[in-house]
């Protein structure tokens, strides 16, 4: 059986090189073997040939913020179901947060995730290790040993380090090991009792608001410490115009800092909460439309580097509660790309900017060889129809949990093939006559 695959007549988009041309790609075994924009590559005998018929071919998406239930809460999500959802959404690599049971704060757990992923997952799953033992914000984990075991970054997941002294030590150690720190931005003193964005909408709903200062104060602190320590710092997810301005100012003096935004904050606003719809209870909360527009502008300017799904599966019992008592979080692996394409279809952002934030930029943060279309690079690729219309049906989503913010949303753009290391891990043949 041939180890070659030829994808021809594709609209090849590679944000790493600002490429957007019709061409062909030849895959041999696990890597990209040849690329041609001038003429169709002659396929070796026995090669699998896919005629893309103008569909977009780009690097597989890299999602930097994914929570799973395994180990400990597999009923919410396990690595197999998360990887199935990822493949369907065009995500070929994702970073798994350490918020599991037990916490990923030791080498045995990092090794377990790596081995378990290899045995059950279709996509690449990269473990993030906890900054502090038990995510308690006090004692630092063993950074050197965790890096050696295979952790790709350090983060306390849903939690933000409250102790400035502990954070300073963490930054120093992470800089020594040349590892990125990804920190969630939430001042617990300011935001703990809040459940929605602070403002008129919160007042009208009778709900406690979360002020933007709960995000901007820790962000400002983190960036000052990052400059002093030299650490590779990534603000996990920002949600306000004020945070964009802070990042803009600090990027002028520090090239080692980046930040991300959840697809939810980028494509939705506080009005989507509607009449206490708990699937829209998120951390950070959905902010005003002005904030959302500022996030889009920040993405277009390069102030915001990465778009992630914030995939956070929650079971029905957690979400079917009064709004203030319901759990935070929404799933997003299957809808991240399609939701992001809303910005393209509305004219708010261009395609290369959107795809760059989900491919080459996260690849650079994590020092991955994927995220680009280059001879010799891993053949982690997706083919998608940029205009294909579909309606999100939660019953058909592959995640074990169904807490999506896009239920019944009408989206344009869908993945039809996903390849990981040259192997087809997802296909939806027939709906667009791809052959």
N, C-alpha and C positions, 0 to 999 in steps of 0.2 A: 504493500500500500504506500502511495506517495506521501511524503511529508511536506508537500508544497500546497499552498493555497494562493490563488490569484484573485484579487478584488479589482475589477476593472470598471471604467466609466463612473468613477466616484468623484464627488466634489471634495477634494482633500483639503481639510483645514488643519493647519498646525500652528497654534498660537506662538510656539517657541520661536518660529522663524517668520511669523506674520504671513504665512502661506495660505492662499485660497485659490486653488486651481483644480481643473479637471485632470484626473490622472489615474494611475494604477499602482497597486502595491503588491509585491510578492512576499509571501511569508514562507520561511523555511523553518520547520520544527517550531521553536519558541520565539524566533526573532524576525525582525523585518530584514529581508534579504535584498530587496531592490525596490526602487521608487522611480516612476517615470511620469513626466508631464507632457512629453512630446508625442509619444505613441504607446500603444498597448504593449505591455511586456509579453514576450513569447512564453507561454506557460510550459514548464517541463511536462513530459509525458506522465499521465496519471494524476496531474494536479487537480485539486478541487477548484472550480472556477465560479465566482460569484459576480454576476453583472449587477452593479449597484444602481444603474440607470439614473445617475445624477444625485443619489442620496449623499448626505454629508458623511464623510469618513474622517474621524478625528481620534486623538488619543483617548483611551478610556478615562473616565472621570476618577478623581482621587478625592475622597470625602474625609475631611480631617476631624470630624466630630460625630461619632456613632456610639450609641449605648446599646448593649445587648443584655439579655437576661442570663446568659451562660458565662460562668457557673453561678448557680444559686437560685435563679428565678427563670428557669427555662420555659415556664408556661407563658411568659411574656414574649420571649424571643430566644432562640438558640443560634449558634453560629451557622448552622445549615440554613435556617429560614432567613436569617439576615443576609446571607450571601446570595440566596435565591432572589430576594428583593433587590439587592444591589445589582445583580446581573441584569434584571429586568429594567432597571433604571439607568443602565450604562455605566455603573460604578464598578470599576475593575480592581480598585484598591480602597480600603478604608481603614482609618485609625480607630481602634476600639478603646473606648474610655475605661479607666480602671475601676469604675463604680460597680463592682460585682460582689458576690458573696461566696468566698472571701474576696477582700480587696486585692487588686493586683499591685502589691507593694513588696514582693519578694521574687527571687529568681525562679522558684519552683512554679509560681503562678504564670510568670512570663513564658516559661518553657511549656507549661500545660496549654496555654492559648495557642502558641505556635504549632505544637503537635496536633492539637484538636482541630485547628483550622485546616491544616494539611490533610487531615483525614476526612473532614466533612464539608469543607467550604469550596465553592466554585471560584471564588475571587480571592485576591490577596488580602489577608487580614493582618494588620500590624498592631501589636499591643503597645499601648501607652502605659507607662508605669506611674504610680502615685508619687507625688512630690513628698508627701508626709505619710508616715505609718498610719494605716487605718483611715486615711483622709481626715485626720483629726486636727491638722494644722499645727502640730507641735514638733514631733521628732522627725527629722529628715530620713527618707529612705536611703538605701545604699546605692547611690547613683552609678558608681563605677561598675558594680556587679550587675545591676539591672541593664545597663548598656551592653555589657558583655553577653548577657543572656538573650538579648535581642529586642529590648525596648527601643522605640524610635524617638520618644520624647517623654517629658515629664509633665504631668498635670494632675490636679486634684479634681478633675471632672466637673461635677455640678457645683463644687465648693470653691470658694474664693479664700485665699489665705488672708486672715485678718491681721496676723502678727507681722509687722514690718520687719522686725529683726529676723524672724524665720525666713521671710521672703528674701531678704538680703543675703542670708547664708545660702539659700537655695540657688539664687542667681550666681553666686560666686562659684559654687561647686559645679553647677551645670556648665558655666563658661569654661571651667578647667577641663571638663569632659567633652567640650564642643557639642553639647546637646541642647536642643531647643526647650524652652519652658513655655507651656501654653496655659494661661491663667484665665479662669472665669472671673468676670468683673461684676462683683456685687458686694457692696458694703452691707453686711447683715444688720447692722444697727439701723440703717436707713431703710432697707428694703425688706426686712424679715416679715413684717406683718402686712405688707402690700400684696395685691394680687393682680392689679392691672396698672396701666400707665396713669400716673398722677395727672389730673386735669378735669375738665368739665364732664367728660364722659364717665369717669370714675364717680364723680359726685352725683351725676344723674342716676347711676346704677346703685348708688349706696354702697360702693365697694372701696376699700382702702387702696390708695394709690402708691405706686413705686416711683419716687422722684428720679429724674435723670442723674442727680448727684450721687445716687447709689452706684452708678456706673462710672461717672467721670472722676470722682475722687480717687477710687482705687486705680483707675487708668493713669491718672497723672502721677500718682505715687510709683506705680510700676515702671513707668517710662523714665522717671528720674533715676530709679535704682538700676534700671537696665543700662542706661548710659554710663553710670559709674562702674558697673561690673563688667561690661562688654559682652553680656550674655545675648544669645539669639532669642529674642522675646517675641511671642505672638499673643496679642490680645484675642482671646478665644472668639468673642463675638460682641460687636458693638451694635447699638440700636438707636443712637440719637445723633442729631446734628452737632451737638456740643462735643461728642466723642470724635466725630470726624474732624472738627477743628483742632482738637488736641493732638490727634494723630498727624494732621497736616503740619502743625508747628514742630513737633518732635522729629518728624522725618527729615527735616532740614538739617538736623545736627547728628542724627544717628541712623546709619544705613542697616543696622542689625535688627530693626524692629518691623513687625508686620502685624496685621490684624485681619480678622475674619468677620463675616456676617452670615447669619442664618438666612436661608431662602425664605423663611416665614417673614422675617423683618424686612426683607428686600421686596417682597411682592404683596404683603398684606399690611393693614394698619389697624388701629384700635377699634375702628367702626365694625370690623369683621367679628368682634366679640358678640355683637348683636345682643340678643336677650339671654345673657348668661350662658353662652355656648362654651362648655368646658374644654372642648378640643382646642380652643384658642387660648387656653390658659398656658402661658409659656414663660420661660426665664431665659433672657430678659423678656419683658412683656412686649406685645405689639404697641408701637408708639403712634404718634400722630402722622397724618399724611405728609406734613412738612418734614418730619424726621425721615420718613421713608424716602421722600424725594432727595433729601440730603445724602442718604446712604447710596442711592443710585448715582448721584453726582460724584460722591467719593469713590465709588467703583470705577467710574469712567475716567477720573483723574489719576487713578493708581494709588490713592490714599488707602482704600480698602483693597486688600490683596486677594483674599480667598472667600469663595462662597461654599458653605457646607450645608448639609441637610439638617443637622441637629437631631438626627433620628433617635427618638427616645420612646420606645414602646411602653405603653401603660395599659393594663387590663381594664375591662369594663367597670369593675367594682371601684377602681380608683377614680375613674372619670365621671361615673354617674353619682355625683355628690353635689351638694350645693357649691356654687362657684368658688367660694372662699376656702372650702375644705377639699376641693378636687386637687389631684396631683398635677404638677407641671409636665409639659412635654407633648410632642407629637411625632409620629413617624414621618419619614421623608425620603428614604432611599429611592423609592420607585417614582417619585414625583419631582425630585430636585431639578432635573434637566428641563422637563416640560414647563415647570413653574418659572424657571429662569428665562425660558424662551418668551415668556410674556413680555419681558423687557425689550426683547428684539422686535417682536411683532407690534408693540406699541410705539416703537421708535425711540425708546428711552436709552437704549444702549446698543452697541454693535455686537455682532456675533463673536468676533475674535476676543473682544474684551470679556464677554461672558464666559467663553470656553477657557480662556487663559486662567481665569480665577478658579477653575475646577480641574485644571490639568497641570500646566507647567509651573504655575506659582506654588501650589502645594507640593509638587515634586521637588522644587528647589528648597523649600522649607525643610523637608524631610530627607533631602539628599538622595532622592530616588532616581533610578535610571529610566523610569517610565515617564509618562506625561508629555511625550514628544514623538514626532514621526521622523525617525532617523535610521539609516541603515545600521544594523547591529543592536538597535534598541529592542526591548521586549515588545512582542507583538500583542500588546494590550490595546485593543482598538474597538471602536463602536461605529456602527452604521445607523444613522437615524434620518427619518423624514421630518424636515423642519416645519412642514405645514400640516402634517397628518392630524385631523381632528379626533378627539376622543373625550369621553366623560369619565371622570374618576368614579369607580364603583368600589366601595370599601370591601365588599364581599369577594371581589376578585383580586385584591392586593395579596401579595405573597407573604407579607409579614404576618407573624402570629397575632400581633395586636393590630387593631384597626383604627387607632386614634389619629386619623389624618385631618389636617386643616383644609384639605382640598376635596372633601367628599362632595360629589355631584358637580365639581368644578369642570367647566368646559375649557380644555387645554388644546393647544396646537403644537405638535412636535412629539414624536414617539420613537423609541429605540426599536430597531428591527433585528440587529445582530450585535452580540457582545462576544469579543474574543479575549481570552486571558492566556498569555504565553502561547498564542497561536491556536488555541483550542476554542471551538465554539461552545460557549457556556449558556447562551440564550439566543433564541431566534423566534421571530414572529412572522414566519414566511406566509406569503399569500395575500396579506392584507393590502400590500402596495405593489404586488406583482414582481417583487425582487426574485431573481432566479439564481 
